[in-house]
Amino acid sequence: MKLTILGAGGLRTPLIIREMVSRQEQLNLDQLSLMDINPDNLDIIQSLVDPIVHQEKPSFRINWTTKAESALKDADFVITTFRVGGMESRVVDEKVPLKLGLLGQETTGAGGFAMAMRTLPVLVHYVELMKEQCPHAWLINFANPSGLLTEAIIQTAHWKRAVGICDAPSTFQRVAAALLQVPFEKIFLDYFGLNHLGWIRGVEIDGVNFLPQFLKTLQQNGGFGELPFDVDLLTHLQLIPNEYLYYYYYSRQAVENILQSEETRGEWLSRVNRALFTELRQLKQNGDTAAMLQSYQEYLTARSQTYLSKETARQHTLIQLAPQVSEALSNSGYAGVALDLIEALNGNKPRLMTLNIPNHGAIPVMGEEDVVEIPALVQQNDIRPIAVGAIPIHCSSLMQRVKEYEQLTIAAAAEGSRQKALMALTIHPLVNDYSLATTILDQYQQLHSSYFPKLH
C-alpha cells in the first residue's frame, strides 16, 4: 500500500509518521510519499523524522519530494493537509474582518471564506493529477475548511472516493471514554452537523445515553476549560456543541476577546512558527538533533495549551479537573483519525467514525448530496452514513444557512464569480451585511493577490 501526504512540510507530519510506525503491521504500508512545495520546510521536517526512522526502522520506504506527480503515482490513499499562502495568509484572513468588528478566524466566517477561496483551485488541481496518477485512490481531506473542501472534491472535481476528517469529535469521544472509564470503541457518539458546526446529542454505551450524566458533571465542576460554554447554555440546549460554535453563540464576545489580545491566533502562530523553523535550521547546521526534538516538543505543548485561548479568554483546565483524560488527549489528533480510517477502508476492522461525507438521507432536512459531519460505518472500501433523524430546528436552520454559504463559495471559486462570492459572504451568519461583505471581498482580493482566484 502506498500513502501520500500533500502538505508534508507542516509541523504535524512527525506526529503522523510516529503513529504510522506504531501501526505499521495493521496498515500494511509499503511506501510513504511526503510532498510539499516548500523544500526548506520539507528538509527540516525530514530532520525531525529521521530519528524516528533510525530508532524504529519501519518496514515501509519513505520518499520526500516537491513533485506532486511522483508523490501521487500509484497511491492508494492521499491525505491533503496544506495551507495555501501559509500562516501569513491566515493573518490576512483574520485581520480584515476584525478591523470591521467582525470575527476573524481561519475556518469560520469571513476568514474561512478566504481560506476556502485560496484553497479550492489548488485542491481541484491536485484532484486532476490524481485522475492521471492514482485514479482509484481514496482522498482523505484534512485541509480546512474540511467539510466545504470535501464537498467541492466530490461535487465539483467529481472525485467520489473522498472523505473529510476532523479530530474534534474523536477527541471528545476519547475524553468521554476516559471519564466513564470504558474503552474508546465502546462509546457511540451521537453527533450531527457540519464541520466545525456540530452538536453532540448523545454519549451512548450499549444503548444507554450518558450525556445527562456528563452534563451534570460539567455543572458540578462549573464547566471545563476545553468547552468554552456557560453551563446554563449547555443545560438549556441538552447538547454539547462543537467548540467552534462558540463563535456563533458568543460572537460579540469572541470579537472583543480577540481585539483585546496583543495579537491574533494567526499572528501568534506565524511568529512562533518562523522562530521555530529558524531555530531548527540553526540546530540542524550544528548537528544537534536532540535539541531539535526538544524545541519541537516545546512548540507542540505551547500550541496545544493556547488553543482557542485568545478567542475565548479561557485557559485549559480539563486535565487538572480530571487527570485521567491526559493520556486520552495525548492519543488523539488527526493522525489517529486518519489512520483509523485507512485501517477500516483496508478491511482490517469495521469502525464507527464521525466523518464529513455526503448526507444520503441521514439528516432529513439536508440535501441528499450535502456533505455533513455525522457518524458512519467504515468497512472495506465502503463508508455508509448512520441515520441521524430529526434534529432541533435551531440547529437545522443554522446548518442550512451555512451550507448555502458553502455551496456559493464553491461555485464562486469554480466559476470565478464575484457575484456568488459576494453573496456567500453576505448570507454568512457571522457577516450578514452586504456593505461589509463588499469591503471584505475587495480587501481579500487586494491583499491575497495571486493566491486569490480572479473574479469577474
C-alpha positions in Angstrom: 0.0 0.0 0.0 1.2 3.5 -0.8 0.2 6.5 1.2 0.8 10.1 0.0 0.6 13.3 2.1 0.3 16.6 0.3 1.5 19.4 2.5 4.0 17.3 4.4 6.2 20.3 5.2 3.8 21.1 8.0 4.6 20.6 11.7 2.0 17.8 12.1 4.0 15.4 9.8 6.3 13.9 12.5 3.3 13.1 14.6 1.5 11.1 11.9 4.8 9.3 11.0 5.2 8.3 14.6 1.7 7.0 14.6 2.3 5.1 11.3 5.4 3.4 12.7 3.5 2.2 15.7 0.7 0.8 13.5 2.7 -0.5 10.5 1.6 -4.1 10.8 -2.1 -3.2 10.8 -1.6 -0.6 8.0 0.3 -3.0 5.7 2.1 0.1 4.4 4.9 -0.3 1.8 5.6 3.2 0.7 5.0 6.7 2.2 5.4 9.7 -0.1 5.7 13.1 1.6 5.3 16.1 -0.7 5.4 19.8 -0.1 6.1 22.8 -2.4 8.5 24.3 0.2 11.8 22.3 0.0 13.3 24.1 3.0 10.5 23.3 5.3 10.4 19.7 4.0 14.1 19.4 4.8 13.6 20.5 8.4 10.6 18.1 8.9 12.7 15.3 7.5 15.4 16.1 10.1 12.7 15.7 12.8 11.5 12.4 11.3 14.9 10.8 10.7 15.5 10.0 14.5 12.1 8.1 14.5 13.1 6.2 11.4 16.6 5.5 12.7 15.3 4.2 16.0 12.2 2.3 14.9 13.4 1.1 11.4 10.0 1.0 9.8 9.4 -1.6 7.1 8.0 0.9 4.7 10.0 3.2 2.4 9.8 7.0 2.8 10.1 9.3 -0.2 10.5 13.1 0.2 9.6 15.2 -2.8 8.4 18.6 -4.1 6.8 17.0 -7.1 3.1 16.2 -6.8 3.1 13.9 -9.8 5.6 11.5 -8.5 4.2 11.6 -5.0 0.7 10.7 -6.3 1.9 8.0 -8.7 0.1 4.7 -7.8 -1.0 6.0 -4.4 -3.8 4.1 -2.6 -4.5 6.8 -0.1 -3.9 10.6 -0.4 -4.1 12.9 2.6 -4.4 16.6 1.9 -3.2 18.9 4.7 -1.8 22.0 3.1 -2.4 25.7 3.7 -2.3 27.9 0.6 -0.4 31.1 1.3 0.9 29.9 4.6 0.4 31.5 8.0 0.9 34.9 6.5 -2.4 34.5 4.6 -4.1 33.3 7.8 -3.1 36.6 9.4 -4.8 38.5 6.5 -7.9 36.3 6.8 -8.2 37.3 10.5 -7.3 40.9 10.4 -9.5 42.1 7.5 -12.9 41.3 9.2 -11.6 42.2 12.7 -11.0 45.8 11.5 -14.7 45.9 10.7 -15.8 44.5 14.0 -16.4 41.0 12.7 -14.9 37.7 13.6 -11.5 36.9 12.1 -10.9 33.1 12.3 -9.3 30.6 9.9 -12.2 28.3 9.2 -15.3 30.2 10.3 -16.9 33.3 8.9 -15.1 35.6 6.6 -11.7 34.1 7.4 -13.0 30.6 6.5 -14.3 32.0 3.2 -10.9 33.5 2.3 -9.1 30.3 3.1 -11.6 28.3 1.0 -11.3 30.6 -1.9 -7.5 30.3 -1.9 -7.5 26.5 -1.4 -10.2 25.4 -3.8 -8.3 25.9 -7.1 -5.2 24.2 -5.8 -7.2 21.3 -4.4 -9.1 20.8 -7.7 -5.7 20.9 -9.5 -4.4 18.0 -7.3 -7.6 16.0 -7.9 -7.0 16.3 -11.6 -3.5 15.0 -11.1 -4.9 12.1 -9.1 -7.2 11.2 -12.0 -4.0 10.7 -14.0 -1.6 9.2 -11.4 -3.8 7.3 -8.9 -7.4 7.0 -10.3 -8.6 4.5 -7.6 -7.2 6.2 -4.5 -9.1 7.4 -1.5 -8.7 11.1 -0.8 -8.7 12.0 2.9 -9.1 15.7 3.3 -7.8 17.4 6.4 -7.2 20.8 4.8 -9.5 23.5 6.2 -12.4 24.3 5.9 -12.6 20.5 5.7 -16.3 19.9 5.1 -16.6 22.6 2.4 -13.5 21.4 0.6 -14.7 17.8 0.8 -18.0 18.8 -0.9 -16.0 20.6 -3.6 -13.9 17.5 -4.2 -17.0 15.3 -4.6 -19.3 17.7 -6.4 -17.1 20.0 -8.4 -14.0 17.9 -9.0 -16.1 14.7 -9.3 -13.9 12.5 -7.1 -16.3 10.2 -5.3 -13.8 8.3 -3.1 -13.4 11.3 -0.8 -13.9 11.9 2.9 -13.2 14.8 5.2 -11.8 14.3 8.7 -11.6 16.4 11.8 -10.2 15.4 15.2 -12.6 17.3 17.4 -15.4 14.6 17.6 -12.8 11.9 18.1 -11.1 13.9 20.8 -14.3 14.4 22.7 -15.1 10.7 22.4 -11.7 9.8 23.9 -12.3 12.2 26.8 -15.7 10.8 27.4 -14.3 7.3 27.4 -11.6 8.3 29.9 -14.1 9.9 32.2 -16.6 7.0 32.0 -13.7 4.5 32.3 -14.6 2.4 29.3 -12.7 1.6 26.1 -12.9 4.2 23.3 -14.6 1.7 20.9 -17.5 1.1 23.4 -18.8 4.7 23.0 -21.2 5.7 20.2 -21.1 9.4 19.7 -24.5 10.6 18.5 -23.2 13.6 16.6 -24.6 15.7 13.8 -23.8 18.9 11.9 -21.3 20.4 9.5 -17.6 20.5 10.0 -16.9 23.0 12.9 -20.7 23.4 13.3 -21.9 20.3 15.0 -23.5 19.1 18.2 -23.3 16.0 20.4 -26.7 14.7 21.2 -25.7 11.5 23.0 -22.8 9.6 24.5 -24.0 6.1 24.4 -22.7 2.8 25.8 -24.7 -0.3 25.0 -27.7 1.9 24.1 -27.6 3.9 27.3 -27.1 7.7 26.9 -24.7 9.1 29.4 -24.9 12.7 28.1 -27.2 13.8 31.0 -24.6 12.4 33.5 -21.8 14.2 31.6 -23.8 17.5 31.7 -24.3 17.0 35.4 -20.6 16.5 35.9 -19.9 19.7 34.0 -22.4 21.5 36.2 -20.9 20.3 39.4 -17.4 21.4 38.2 -18.6 24.7 36.9 -17.6 23.7 33.3 -14.4 22.7 31.7 -11.9 25.0 30.0 -12.0 22.9 26.8 -15.7 23.6 26.5 -16.0 27.4 26.3 -19.7 27.5 27.0 -21.7 28.6 30.1 -23.1 25.6 31.9 -26.6 27.1 31.8 -26.4 27.2 28.0 -25.5 23.5 27.8 -28.3 22.7 30.2 -30.8 24.6 28.1 -29.5 23.0 24.8 -29.2 19.5 26.3 -26.5 19.2 23.7 -22.7 19.7 23.7 -21.8 22.0 20.8 -18.5 21.7 18.9 -16.1 24.2 20.3 -16.3 26.3 17.1 -19.9 27.1 17.9 -18.5 29.5 20.5 -18.2 31.9 17.5 -21.9 31.7 16.9 -23.3 31.6 20.5 -20.8 34.3 21.7 -20.0 36.1 18.5 -19.6 39.6 20.0 -17.6 38.3 23.0 -15.3 36.4 20.7 -14.5 39.5 18.7 -13.9 41.6 21.8 -11.6 38.9 23.2 -9.5 38.8 20.1 -9.3 42.6 19.8 -8.2 42.8 23.4 -5.3 40.4 22.7 -2.0 41.7 21.7 -2.1 39.6 18.6 -4.5 37.2 16.8 -4.0 33.5 16.9 -2.7 33.6 13.3 -0.2 36.3 14.2 1.0 34.3 17.2 1.4 31.1 15.1 3.1 33.0 12.3 5.6 34.4 14.8 6.3 31.2 16.7 6.4 29.1 13.5 9.0 31.4 12.0 11.1 31.4 15.2 10.8 27.6 15.4 12.0 27.0 11.8 14.8 29.5 12.3 15.9 27.7 15.4 15.6 24.3 13.9 17.7 25.3 10.9 20.5 26.5 13.1 20.4 23.4 15.3 20.4 21.2 12.2 23.6 23.0 11.0 25.1 22.3 14.4 24.1 18.7 14.2 22.2 18.9 17.4 19.2 16.5 16.8 18.3 16.2 20.4 17.9 19.9 20.8 15.8 20.0 17.6 13.4 17.4 19.0 13.2 19.2 22.3 12.4 22.6 20.7 9.7 20.9 18.5 8.1 19.2 21.6 8.1 22.6 23.5 6.4 24.1 20.5 3.7 21.5 20.3 3.0 21.9 24.0 2.7 25.7 23.7 0.4 25.4 20.7 -1.9 22.9 22.5 -2.1 24.9 25.7 -3.0 28.2 23.9 -5.6 26.7 21.6 -8.7 28.9 21.4 -7.4 30.9 24.4 -7.3 34.3 22.6 -10.9 33.9 21.2 -12.5 32.5 24.4 -10.3 34.2 27.0 -10.3 30.9 28.9 -7.4 28.6 30.0 -7.3 24.8 29.6 -8.3 23.2 32.9 -9.8 19.8 31.9 -6.6 17.9 32.7 -6.4 19.5 36.1 -10.0 18.7 36.9 -9.8 15.2 35.5 -6.2 13.9 35.3 -7.3 10.6 33.7 -8.1 12.3 30.4 -4.4 13.4 30.0 -3.4 10.1 28.2 -6.6 10.2 26.2 -5.8 13.6 24.9 -2.2 12.7 24.1 -3.5 9.8 21.9 -6.0 12.0 19.9 -5.3 14.2 16.9 -5.8 13.9 13.2 -3.1 11.3 12.8 -5.1 8.8 14.8 -8.3 9.6 12.9 -6.7 9.3 9.5 -5.0 6.0 10.3 -8.2 4.6 11.9 -10.0 5.4 8.7 -7.3 3.9 6.5 -7.2 0.7 8.5 -11.0 0.3 8.2 -11.1 1.1 4.5 -8.4 -1.5 4.0 -10.7 -4.1 5.6 -8.8 -4.6 8.9 -11.7 -3.9 11.2 -15.0 -2.1 10.7 -15.2 1.2 12.6 -17.9 3.7 13.6 -16.4 7.1 13.0 -17.6 10.7 12.7 -16.8 11.9 9.2 -17.5 14.5 6.6 -19.4 12.6 3.9 -22.5 13.1 1.7 -25.7 13.1 3.7 -27.6 10.5 1.7 -30.7 10.9 3.9 -29.0 10.8 7.3 -30.4 14.2 8.2 -33.8 14.6 6.5 -33.7 18.4 6.3 -30.4 18.5 4.5 -29.8 17.8 0.8 -29.0 14.3 -0.4 -25.5 15.2 -1.6 -24.8 17.9 1.1 -21.5 17.0 2.9 -22.3 16.8 6.6 -20.4 15.6 9.7 -22.1 12.5 11.0 -21.4 9.0 12.3 -20.6 6.5 9.6 -19.8 2.8 9.4 -16.4 2.3 7.7 -15.5 -1.0 6.3 -13.5 -2.3 3.3 -13.7 0.3 0.5 -17.0 1.5 1.9 -18.4 4.3 4.0 -22.0 4.3 5.0 -23.8 7.1 6.9 -25.7 6.3 10.0 -29.2 7.7 10.2 -29.4 10.8 12.4 -33.1 11.6 12.0 -34.8 14.7 13.2 -32.7 17.4 14.8 -33.7 20.7 16.6 -34.9 23.5 14.4 -32.3 25.9 15.7 -29.6 23.5 14.6 -31.1 22.7 11.2 -31.7 26.3 10.3 -28.1 27.3 11.1 -26.8 24.3 9.2 -28.9 25.1 6.1 -27.8 28.7 6.0 -24.1 27.8 6.4 -24.5 25.1 3.8 -25.8 27.6 1.3 -22.8 29.8 2.1 -20.5 26.9 1.5 -22.1 26.0 -1.9 -22.0 29.6 -3.1 -18.3 29.8 -2.1 -17.5 26.6 -4.1 -19.4 27.9 -7.1 -17.7 31.3 -6.8 -14.2 29.8 -6.9 -15.1 27.3 -9.7 -16.8 29.9 -11.9 -14.7 33.0 -10.9 -18.0 34.7 -10.0 -17.7 37.8 -7.9 -21.5 37.9 -7.5 -21.6 34.5 -5.9 -18.5 35.3 -3.7 -20.2 38.4 -2.5 -23.5 36.6 -1.9 -21.7 33.9 0.0 -20.1 36.4 2.4 -23.4 38.4 2.7 -25.5 35.5 3.9 -23.0 34.0 6.3 -24.4 34.4 9.8 -21.1 35.9 11.1 -21.1 38.6 8.4 -24.7 39.2 7.5 -24.2 42.6 5.8 -23.8 43.3 2.1 -21.8 46.5 2.5 -19.4 44.9 4.9 -19.2 41.8 2.6 -18.2 44.1 -0.3 -15.4 45.7 1.7 -14.1 42.4 2.9 -14.1 40.8 -0.5 -12.3 43.8 -2.1 -9.6 43.7 0.6 -9.1 40.0 0.4 -8.7 40.3 -3.4 -6.1 43.0 -3.0 -4.1 41.6 0.0 -4.1 37.9 -1.1 -3.1 38.9 -4.6 -2.1 35.8 -6.7 -3.4 33.4 -4.0 -7.0 34.5 -4.6 -8.9 33.4 -7.7 -9.7 36.1 -10.2 -13.3 37.1 -10.1 -15.4 38.8 -12.7 
